[in-house]
Amino acid sequence: MPPRRKLSDLDRGRAIGWLQDGVAARQVAQRLAVAPSVIIRLKQRFHATGRVQERHRSGRPRVTTQREARFIQRQQRMATANNIRQRLQATTNTVVSDQTIRNRLHNFGLRARRPVRGTTLTANHRAARRAWCTQHVSSGLKCCLQMSPAFAWNLLMVASERGGVAESASQKALFWNDSVLAEAL
């Protein structure tokens, strides 16, 4: 079991009690499953201050208020961190970085989503695919080459117009490389 990093208030009190009863720091550390240095620092802090509680650590102050964080959360889902930062600055005069915006979104459980963009097919591309489908369906090739959902749909549509080489959309799609395709033709 890996050693813990922090002790609860109860465990810190128990550790000081054991140390005052004469138990060695290493044995106390083993009982509480922490490193011996944690117990030694606790003992030094207790002798210096008479307390076992940790000091208050302020940390870095937050740049945004809770109201500004809610403003960030309510922005459009597909907006970029840069766009949200600009809107925040325009409405509240708060200057923050894009990373701060991403951190606030992560705090709310929102992750970045990037829409998937496929290649745009021109009329020439669609005509070429349709010609290829027509040629291969009429040649008697009894397979469905799965290149994209739209392409498979076109192949099934051409097959149904030609008398039905592919029986249904649930027919198993076969993947062919160029050498197997050349032998089939």
N, C-alpha and C positions, 0 to 999 in steps of 0.2 A: 504494500500500500504506500503511495507516495506521501511524503510529509505534507501536512497542511501549512498554509502560509499564515493564517490568523487564528487566534484563539478567541473564544467567546468570553464574555465577562465572567461567567461561572468558572470556566477552565482556568482563567488567569487567577481568580481567587483561590481555586484549589491548588494551583501550582505554588503560589506564595505560601499557602498553609503547609504544603509538604516541605518546601524549602525551610520554613521556620521549624518544622519538626525534625530537621536534620537529614532529609532525603537528598541524595546527591542530584545535581542538575541534570546529569545524563539519564538517571533513572526517571526523573520527572518528565524529561523529554520523551523517553520511551513510552511511558504510561499515556501521554497525551498525543503521541504520534507526530511530534514536531522535531525540528532540528534543535540540538542543544544550544545553538546560538540564540534561538528565540527565547529560551528560558533564561539564559544569562542576561540578555538585554532587559527582559521583564524584571529580573532581580535588581539590576542596576537602576531601572526607572523607579522601582518601588522604594529603594533606599534613598534616591535623590528627591522624590516628590511625595512619597507616602501614599501614592495612588497606583492602581493597576489599570485604570482606563487609559486608552490612547489619547494623544493630543488631537485636537480638532485640526484637520487639514482643509484649508479652503479650496485648494485646487485652482485651476484657471477659471476666471469668471466667464459665464456664458455671454456670448455676444448678442444672442436673440432672447427676447422675453417669451413667456409662454404664449402670449397672444400672437407674436410674430411666428412662432413655431406652428401654431394652428393655421395661420395664413399660408404658410409654406405647404402644410399638409393638404389644404383644400384646393390647391392649384390643379390644373388639368393633368390627367394621367400621362399624356404623351409630351408634356412640356419638358424642355431640357433644364438642367440646373442653371445654365446661364440665363435663360428666359425668366425663370422664377426669381433669380437674384435681381434682375433688372426690374421686375414688377415690385419686389419687396422694397428696393431702393426708391422707386418712384412713389410708392404709397406711404412708406413710413420713414424715409430718409435714413434707413439703417444700412450701413455698408458691410457686407459679409462676402466671404469667398464662395466659389462654387462648391468647394469641399464641405463647407459648413452646411450648405443646402442639402448636399447628398447625405451628410451625417444626420440631419434632422429627419429626412425622409426615411433613413434606415431605422431611426429611433421609433418611428411610427409603423415599421414593418413594411414599408413600401420599397420595392427594388426597382432598378432601372429596367425598362422594357424597350427594346428596339424593334420596330416593325420590320418584318422580313420583306425585302423587296426582291422580286424575281425579275428576270430579264423581260423587257417589254417586247412582245411579239408584234411585228408589223404584219400587214396584209400579205406581204411576200413570204414571210416565215410561215404563216398559217397555210398559205397555198402550197408551199413546198412540203410541209408535213402531210397535208391532205393527199398530195400526189404520191408521196412515199407510201402512205397507208393504202391507197387505192391499188398501187402497183403490187404491194406485198400481199394484200388480201386476195387479189385476183390470181396471184401466182400459186395459191394453194398452201401458203405457209400457215400452219396451224399453231401459231403461238402469238402471244401478246407481248410486245416489247414495252416494258414499263419505263418510260422516260420521264413522264410527269403525269399527274392526274388528268390534265386536259388532253394530253396526247393519247392516253389510254382510252379516254372517253371518245375521242375522234375515231380511234381505231375500231372500237366497238360499234360506233354509229355506222361507219363505212361497211363493217362486216355485216351488220343487220340489213343495210340497203342492198348488199350484193348477194343475199341469200343465206347469210349466217355461217361464217367460218367460226367465229367466236360465239358460243351458245349463250353465255350470260356474263354479267359483270362480275359474278363471283368465281369465274373460271380462274384457275391458278395461273399467275403470270410467270412466264419463263424468262430468264435473262440469258441472252445470247451474246457472245463476242463476235467480232467481224469474221473470223475464220468459219465458225459454225453457221453463221448466217449465209456466207457465200456458198457453203456446201448444200444448204437447204434450198437455195435458189437454183 
